[in-house]
């Protein structure tokens, strides 16, 4: 039977309708209201299963209204999803099959119905329809590659004019010389090319894939203006250094200029940790990782990579940004590293400017939706993103800048890198292939124009990539891999061709998504940029073993090719050859290219100009705090999960009030067992105004800013390795345009050689032009260093009475950095940090010394008295503010003040209130990233409700004790991302932990997983559901996948018996959602819920939130919370659906029964609804819940993510020993 249902959110929970109404209002469309209904067509299902699935899969009785029929008229818009990946439908099918594994023929189709209330103008209907359906289509590829001729007849004999026609007709990104180069090659091959060959060359040789701009030979390099002599001296040094390593006859190009410092310094023995590899997807160094419990060190590889998705994010903000971070992760993952640390750097025009260029999206929409896309992907895959920053400059109106930077690590003895040999097998692992993303590489390499705006990009799947992360975490798996590459730009055609210079690829063996099997073409399979796919080369004897390991992790592995020895790259499709070329020709990167370079000296006033002094006043200072590139981005940053994985050393914002921004990212190395003090530090440097004034100075100061941030976090700048990011306008044939990146790289060359540090990788993009608009010359230095956890410091003022010093960096006469002064000062600061004397350091940048000091004061609301009147508001790069517990006598360190306990800043007698400063600092981005809900601060304080339950504190012990260590069962569902830290938390307390990957690739997998799930429940004492996004929080709500499993009759019976034997159940975050929506909380059993049941729903702030909160245990009627009543804990949260909701009657019952476990409280320990303390807006500030007997416990905060040495900039943080209590219960 077939059924259709419509689901409407009840008014308090209808976020999507409110958002759409506000968007239409912004478009000046007159409406009184909008209501969105979610449509499900459920096909080939019997009525009994349909009715059962309504409450278990589709409808939450608390938040949803079910409609079986709708009487439609002209005020409705109906839209059905036709995307290649309908995640909602797929999740719904999976949930139904879990309830009844025999329902193998069920299918689901999803859509939306929009009811427009009070619409007055008929033309508005079509306007709304076009707008809404276009939004829904985001991520869907509308290109259609028709069947093309098997051969391009007579191509090798075409005249130049005929070649031009081909170039125009096929809309190729390669230039005419490349096409003529191909013609010459096929003439020598004595055959005409196939259309597939031409299209693959176009992608393979694109700037995005082969960095053709960076490999262009540079001729006639000339220097002009006041800095001519400076340029020439550094350029002569560069030429001399080339001679030292025998490169004098090799072409001069951007790549040579950017990579030469690493080659020179490596030869001199300076880069002792650098690792060279044939696999070039990420930078790699070797580090020593200490183990505190074993008193020994291990060799590990540390990999890092920065990736841009500028063009895709400009076109499709959510999809482009999400696949940006997905691609960055895969690049390091292909080096076998487990990726655990993330940064995001982006660039936009003023999002408050409502004017929009025709053919482009509004900046506000791009900024917010790209943040949602990036954070959604990172949060789901489980990447701790601890540093996020957006740069604002009007040049980015030409094209968005979207950069993801990640760090990963792997033990050296896990990795095998061997040269492939004939007969080796190529396997594809990960996701299936569809039509999305075709042409993405060539589009990204071109200047955006009106003809490109409809080209749609890839769609990411973080759940699949998380599985690959888990798979590659195992030594027995990655030790089988000879070579690995990720599927990114150019799809299989590029990924596979890069693996070897001799191979065969069978395109018809690549698994295709169900909806594509009938109409996908061979070239579409070759060029599809479907995400979350990796290629590995294995010895034939290891293939079966590798596939078996993949199946254990619920991931597909399929042989798709083989290594040969004929130096040719060959693709087959259904036994027909569609691509066959010499690898030597494919790897030429196209025709030889030459360009002239003219480097000009800056002619405008320097941003560091000391003669242009800004008069300091309270008004000027407060206005400065609100400027775009100075104002707080806290509302943006907290959308990104900063604690998942349990390795975070510094939170993005520190201090008692969590208001002082950290200078970068610091994470512990994610060791598999034991404890380590070894950390990785990551940061960046770039100043758009400096780079516009002089790209040469911009390159040098990017490096200075980057290492200054490393030093301010307690790192040794001498351990830093860089990866550069270049993003420039379309260079065309203009020598002055070519002079901009050349100048930046020359400045960076000088900085690297002066500091004896080097870049060992990078990424370039030279398409930042839209008509007459250009991005600012963008040169970013990303830096990674390593250190020890106990040396890491954070920038908030620590204690009244501490001394404040200034290291003021005075540029040289030519405005270049004084590297001798910087090196000496940064060494002294590192020494002072290691000795414990220096307790906080802050870099100076925009807004000058006064803004840096204000930022240091915000975290703990500690004031400062400053007796220093120079450069208080002037831009400076390289200077540092230092807080010391005692006097410092270093040269060039100026004593400028003292930390005080009062909440004001005193700049030379000008008093400024800290709270007023924070208010001005926070307000700028309220309209963009929704820091607070309107009127939230007016919500009256919640009364401290005293529980009157009958339960008193007691000693809890299990009645049914078993011998040996208590055993714990943690299932791993598709989308689970907190299992590693959860396992570690229990194992540290002495328990044995069993995990089970719930497999669902095939119908039989579901039956098998349910069987093993049941068996584990029967043999353990503790059952935990940990955090994540099971099934991507689909269909339309969290934990429905988990709930379906718990409602399976076999699992339901096993859990009942488990609880009868005094077993304990814990659910954290997504696990708590599963407990409450299955009925286990608060009812103590799996059951159907009703409209009076409590629930967890979308945060009141209407976005994901990640920060630390204070919770107070108000009931210890549980083994989990034994002895903890009235104690307050500061712990991290990270969730989108964490708002506890129940009606007053239910709340009173829960309080009276002692089932409210904990509440969100303010700094005084009082329950609070204020956004700062109760960020999800939970009713009565409820954070956690107990079953009436206390054995089932659900909570939103993450105690498993904290351990010694973590979250160092959050005062008073401590362990919440629920894991220890649970283990002790059974001993």
Secondary structure by P-SEA (a helix, b strand, c coil): cbbbbbbbcccccaaaaaaaaaaaaaacccccbbbbbbbbbcccccaaaaaaaccccccccccccccccccccccbbbbbbccccaaaaaaaaaaaaaaccccccbbbbbbbbbbbcccccaaaaaaaaaaaaaaaaccccccccccccccccccccccaaaaaaaaaaacccccaaaaaaaaaaaaaacccccaaaaaaaaaaacccccccccccccccccccccaaaaaaaaaaaaaaaaaaaccccccccaaaaacaaaaaaaaacccccccccccccbbbbbbbbbbccccbbbbbbbbbbcccaaaaaaacaaaaaaaaaaaaaaaaaaaccccccbbbbbccccccccccccccccaaaaaaaaaaaaaaaaaaacccccbbbbbbccccccbbbbbbbbbbbbbcccbbbbcccccbbbbbccccccccccaaaaaaacccccccccbbbbbbbaaaaaaaaaaaccaaaaaacccccccccccccccccccccccccccccccccccccccccaaaaaccccccbbbbbbcccaaaaaaaaaaaacbbbbbcbbbbcccbbbbbccccccbbbbccccccccccccbbbbbbcccccccccccbbbbbcaaaaaaaaacccccccccccccccccccccccccccccccccccccbbbbccccccccccbbbbbcbbbbaaaaaacaaaaaaaaaaaaaaaaaaaccccccccbbbbbbbccccccaaaaaaaaaaaaaaaaaaaaacccccccccccccccccccccbbbbbbbbbbbbcccccccccccccbbbbbbccccccccccaaaaaaaaaaaaaaaaaaccccbbbbbccccaaaaaaaaaccccbbbbbcccccccbbbccbbbbbbccccccccccccbbbbcccbbbcccbbbbaaaaaaaacccccccccccccccccccccccccccccccbbbbbbcccccccbbbbbbbcccccaaaaaaaaaaaabbbbbbbccccccaaaaaaaaaaaaaaaacccbbbbcccccccccccccaaaaaaaaacaaaaaaaaaaaaabbbbbbccaaaaaaaaaccccccccccccccbbbbcccccccccbbbbbbbbcccccccccccccbbbbbcccccccbbbbcaaaaaaaaaaccccbbbbccccccccccccccccccccccccccccccbbbbcccccccccccccccccccccaaaaaaaaaac
